[in-house]
Amino acid sequence: MHDDNIVSLYFARDEAAIRETEKKYGQYLSKIAYNILYDREDCRESVNDTYLSAWESIPPKKPDMLSTYLAKITRRISIDILRKKSRIKRLPSEYTVSLSELEEALSGGNTTEAEIDTRLLAAAINGYLRTLPKEARNAFIGRYYFADSIKEIAAYSHTSEAKIKSLLYRTRNKLRLYLEQEGFM
């Protein structure tokens, strides 16, 4: 079923919208949640909460790209679950590993000023990503947004893991320099 038809089902408040969403995007959303949470039960909870959130937000929202809209919801919910669980214990996941890799490029500290600059930083990172070649941009987004493993990125990029590691390392270093030039360090 096409995304427009699924969105129409949401607007009609037809519960088939959730079944069709699960049929088309269930595995995709589960992969995103699992990369962040590394726990099957939490993954299921996150994806189910995604369906509920989509049901509650469509309408009034009408997403242009349903897959991206659902991925964003799943990612947010999964990160919230991870934060709750991390208060109890330290959990290893691709998400936590990928964040630790980015620490060198991004400034640390949780000051009020840093909180205010978050939107400016996001805009600067998006500007930087637009300057990257497609391969580097896809690897960066795969790693640091979708929390894909190096192995997964290498597979869908049709290249070696060593090349992806090197590419991400160089991209992070260039990001750090770019952010310094933009006044974020």
Residue pairs with C-beta under 8 A, 6 or more apart in sequence:
1 20
1 23
1 24
3 65
3 66
3 67
5 20
6 17
6 20
6 21
6 24
6 66
7 17
7 58
7 62
7 63
7 66
9 16
9 17
9 20
10 17
10 54
10 55
10 58
10 59
11 58
11 59
11 62
17 54
17 55
17 58
18 51
18 54
18 55
21 51
21 54
21 66
21 70
22 51
25 66
25 67
25 70
26 47
28 67
28 70
28 71
29 46
29 47
29 50
29 70
29 71
29 74
30 43
30 44
30 47
32 71
32 74
32 75
32 78
32 146
32 147
33 42
33 43
33 46
33 47
33 50
33 74
33 77
33 78
34 40
34 43
35 93
35 94
35 95
35 146
35 147
35 148
35 149
36 46
36 75
36 78
36 79
36 82
36 93
36 94
36 95
36 147
37 43
37 46
37 78
37 81
37 82
37 85
37 91
37 93
37 95
38 91
38 92
38 93
38 94
39 91
42 78
42 81
42 85
43 78
45 81
46 74
46 77
46 78
46 81
47 74
49 77
50 70
50 73
50 74
50 77
53 73
53 77
54 69
54 70
54 73
57 73
61 69
63 69
71 146
75 145
75 146
78 95
79 95
82 91
82 93
82 95
82 96
85 91
93 147
94 147
94 148
94 149
95 147
98 143
98 144
98 147
99 144
101 143
101 144
101 168
101 172
102 144
102 172
104 172
104 176
105 172
105 173
105 175
105 176
105 179
106 121
106 176
106 179
107 114
107 179
107 184
107 185
117 184
120 184
121 179
121 184
124 178
124 179
124 182
124 184
125 175
125 179
128 174
128 175
128 178
128 179
129 137
129 140
129 141
131 178
132 140
132 171
135 157
135 159
135 167
136 167
136 170
136 171
138 153
138 157
139 153
139 157
139 164
139 167
139 168
139 171
140 168
140 171
142 148
142 152
142 153
142 156
143 150
143 153
143 168
150 161
150 164
150 165
150 168
151 161
153 164
154 160
154 161
154 163
154 164
157 164
176 185
179 185
